[in-house]
Amino acid sequence: MAKWGCVHGLSLGLALLAGTAATAQNMQDMRDKHDKRDKRDKHDKWIDVTAPLDPATLPVYTGDVPLTMEFKLDMRKGDKVTYSTMETGIHSGTHIDAPMHFIRDGKSIDQIPLTTFMGPVRVIDIAADAPAVTAAELNKHTWKGATRIFFRTGNSHGGGMADVHFNQQFVYIAPDAAQLLADAGVELVGIDYNSAEKFHSDVPRTHQILLGKGIPIVEGLDLRAVTGGDYELLMLPIPIIGHEAAPVRALMRKK
């Protein structure tokens, strides 16, 4: 009986050990699946880099038409329908400048192929204290070979497109950097404030250089939620026929 009890106890102990090992393996498998799913979810997550059209938060370039919205009819006030109007310049918020903006015979926004705005994009994280994206600053980063480039600058660190107070000292793209990008065959350039040009520049050389090469410029991006690196871009402008710019909804996903 004692011998049988020992054998039985040994068998039970082995079974418990096997069960514990199996449970541990199952738990590890579950953690591995969760980690893989978590990584996949992070990569599958689209980040909205569009500045909301909200008069309370949107900075408007000095001299541009202020953003105003008004409820003409409102069901909350007893009307049978809710109906609004909006007045703004088409360079407000996140928008795309087409070549026509500064090039006499340049393409209008509806003439630019949509493929220009879809595909890989590289975000370059410029030093927060850099006053401009110059050629020297650009060459501190790995940018050559990228077809689309967005600059995340000190504008984003300072609140950028979510601060209603327009900052005349915003970080811009200097003409020498624009020339490097144009000569390299970049297809799309973007920046995280209202304009890529220095505020009240006497000659709009940055726009002339990029748009002169047929390179659209995305202005007013809200890049606070992204970091430097490679992303997938999905960005579709409103097809405003025959005009020089259009508002856009811009989404990015980490590659």
Secondary structure by P-SEA (a helix, b strand, c coil): caaaaaaaaaaaaaaaaaaaaaaaaaaaaaaaaaaaaaaaaaaabbbbccccccccccccccccccbbbbcccccccccccccbbbbbcccccccccccccccccccccccccccccccbbbbbbccccccccccccccccccccccbbbbbccccccccccccccccccccccaaaaaaaaaacccbbbbccccccccccccaaaaaaaaaacbbbbcccccccccbbbbbbbbbcccccccccbbbbbbbbcc
